[in-house]
Amino acid sequence: MARRKTSRKTPRTRTPKTLNVAGILESGMIASAVTKGFFNVNIGDFVMSTGAMNQNQITARELISGLTGGSYGTSGSLNINAGGGNYTIATGADFGTTVKENLSNNGGKMIASLVLIPVGFKVVSKLTSKPRSMINRTAKMAGLPMRV
């Protein structure tokens, strides 16, 4: 059988992966709004906090502790020695109640942030497209793996 007369395809050149700074900033702001709405802490405290916070605030450490059988850090007990006897008083609320309270207090602001942050980034992106393209072109010539 005769060989077909097709031209050889040139291999595609791969563009290097770039880091989009604006996308990372937008994602961080959205993540902070969600953690503030559900857990009443910003994203930095949610991830990095190791100490005890208020009982209506839940961190990632407390969340992992609760999932693995420990306490979520939203409730506790207070031991009092008074009048020759020991008394234990329960404080705080369970995890579900705490999340409900946080949503009722911060839910409206969270929903507004989830809608307005992407809209704001799109508007700013359109308004600053010319300067950003010049910065991106310069960064590409310098060999930096990022975009603005």
C-alpha positions in Angstrom: 0.0 0.0 0.0 1.3 3.4 -0.9 2.2 5.9 1.8 -0.1 8.9 2.2 1.1 12.3 1.2 0.5 14.2 4.5 2.6 16.9 5.8 4.3 16.3 9.1 2.7 18.2 12.0 5.0 20.4 13.9 5.0 19.7 17.6 3.3 22.2 19.9 5.4 24.4 22.0 4.4 24.4 25.6 4.0 27.7 27.3 5.5 27.7 30.8 3.0 27.7 33.7 2.6 31.2 35.1 1.4 32.3 38.5 -1.6 34.7 38.3 -1.2 37.1 41.3 -4.7 38.6 40.9 -6.3 35.2 40.9 -4.5 34.2 44.0 -5.5 37.4 45.7 -9.2 36.9 44.7 -9.2 33.3 45.9 -7.7 34.4 49.2 -10.4 37.1 49.7 -13.2 34.6 48.9 -11.7 32.0 51.2 -11.5 34.6 54.0 -15.1 35.6 53.5 -16.2 31.9 53.7 -14.2 31.2 56.9 -15.5 34.4 58.4 -19.1 33.4 57.6 -19.0 29.8 58.8 -16.3 29.9 61.5 -16.1 33.6 62.5 -12.4 33.9 61.8 -10.4 35.2 58.9 -8.4 32.8 56.7 -5.1 33.6 58.4 -6.4 32.8 61.9 -8.3 29.8 60.6 -5.2 28.2 59.2 -2.4 29.4 61.5 -4.0 29.8 65.0 -2.9 27.4 67.6 -4.2 29.0 70.7 -7.7 29.1 72.2 -10.0 31.7 70.7 -13.6 32.7 71.6 -16.0 29.8 71.8 -17.9 31.1 68.7 -14.7 31.0 66.6 -13.5 27.7 65.1 -10.1 27.1 63.6 -8.8 24.4 61.3 -7.0 22.8 64.3 -10.2 22.6 66.2 -12.1 21.3 63.2 -9.6 18.5 62.7 -9.7 17.7 66.4 -13.5 17.4 66.3 -13.4 15.2 63.2 -10.9 12.8 64.8 -13.0 12.4 68.0 -11.9 15.4 70.1 -13.7 18.6 71.0 -14.4 21.2 68.3 -13.4 23.9 70.8 -16.9 25.4 70.8 -17.9 24.0 74.2 -16.3 23.3 77.5 -16.8 23.0 81.2 -15.9 25.1 84.2 -15.1 23.5 87.5 -15.9 25.5 90.6 -15.0 24.7 94.2 -17.5 26.5 96.4 -19.1 25.7 99.7 -17.1 22.5 100.2 -18.3 21.0 96.9 -17.2 20.8 93.3 -19.5 22.1 90.7 -19.2 21.7 86.9 -20.9 24.2 84.6 -21.1 23.5 80.9 -20.2 26.5 78.7 -20.5 27.2 75.0 -22.6 25.3 72.4 -22.1 22.3 70.1 -20.5 22.6 66.7 -23.7 22.8 64.7 -25.2 25.5 66.9 -22.0 27.5 66.7 -22.0 27.4 62.9 -25.6 28.4 62.8 -25.0 31.4 65.0 -22.0 32.4 62.9 -24.0 32.1 59.7 -26.9 34.2 61.2 -24.4 36.8 62.3 -22.1 36.9 59.3 -24.0 35.1 56.5 -25.3 38.3 54.8 -21.9 39.8 54.7 -20.4 36.5 53.4 -23.0 36.3 50.6 -22.4 39.9 49.6 -18.6 39.3 49.6 -19.0 36.1 47.5 -20.9 38.2 44.9 -19.0 41.5 45.0 -15.4 40.2 45.1 -15.5 38.5 41.7 -17.4 41.4 40.2 -14.9 43.9 41.6 -12.0 41.9 40.3 -13.5 41.8 36.8 -14.2 45.5 36.7 -10.7 46.3 38.0 -9.2 43.8 35.5 -11.0 45.6 32.6 -10.0 49.0 33.8 -6.3 48.1 34.3 -5.8 45.8 31.2 -3.3 48.1 29.4 -0.9 48.7 32.3 -1.1 45.0 33.3 -0.3 43.8 29.8 2.8 46.0 29.8 3.8 44.6 33.2 3.1 41.0 32.0 5.2 41.6 28.8 8.1 42.9 30.9 7.9 40.0 33.3 7.8 37.5 30.5 11.0 39.1 28.9 12.6 38.9 32.3 11.7 35.3 32.6 9.5 35.6 35.7 6.8 32.9 35.9 4.0 35.2 37.0 1.2 37.4 35.6 -0.5 40.4 37.2 
